[in-house]
Amino acid sequence: MIRALAVLFFCLFFFSSCGSSGGGGGPQYDPTDPIQQVDELFTYDEGTKTTKITTSNGAYWSSYGYTLWSLNKKFQHEDFKERIVFLSKISGDNIAGYGIVVCHAYREDYGYTMVTVMINTQGRYTVGKVIGANYESVIGWKNCNHLRKGKGVENKLVLNYDKEEKKYTLFINDLEIESFTINDPAHESGRSGYIVVVSPQDDFPSVPVSVSFKEY
């Protein structure tokens, strides 16, 4: 199933240390570019507990970027407490983000909403939320020395939620990075999945975008 949900764009070139915001220039991306749910591109291997996406299909490339995401059938509607994912990018542009989706659900007065956490192979991470047809940054792209850089290198993301304090905490490679809140609306339950950005710098069809995700 392919379903346009909302709009997502990403920024390039951030110059900061872990825990401080980045800034700087880079290409401007058209905010009308699509984010699409493409469950069929994310294939699951029961033996290795690994979900993988590999594509060089020009239908998913544009000069302004393109974002693909999927819901994991293993995680249905449930209260969100913690998500642990091991992820690595095998090929594709270094700057383009990839990561996880949590708390995807229909919320009254808002429509479908979800929270996203992404990293890239240059040691940066970001947090955002999608509400209806809009992407909102919660934590802008930041450098983090605890992220392992490069392709084919595995990083461990842990995101947990304290329902009493209404607070998320992000861990990268077993080290606590930062805590944050998300309101309007609150995201405390829903389905989980994965998200991968196709960059304008991706060389389709010569070089595919390939990312793997493992969780137990």
Secondary structure by P-SEA (a helix, b strand, c coil): cccccbbbbbbccccccccbbbbbbcccccccbbbbbccccbbbbccccbbbbbbcccccccccbbbbbbbccccccccccbbbbbbbbccccccccccccccccccccccccccccccccccccccccccccbbbbcccbbbbccccccccbbbbbbbbbcccccbbbbbcccccccccccccccccbbbbbbbbbbccccccccccbbbbbbcc
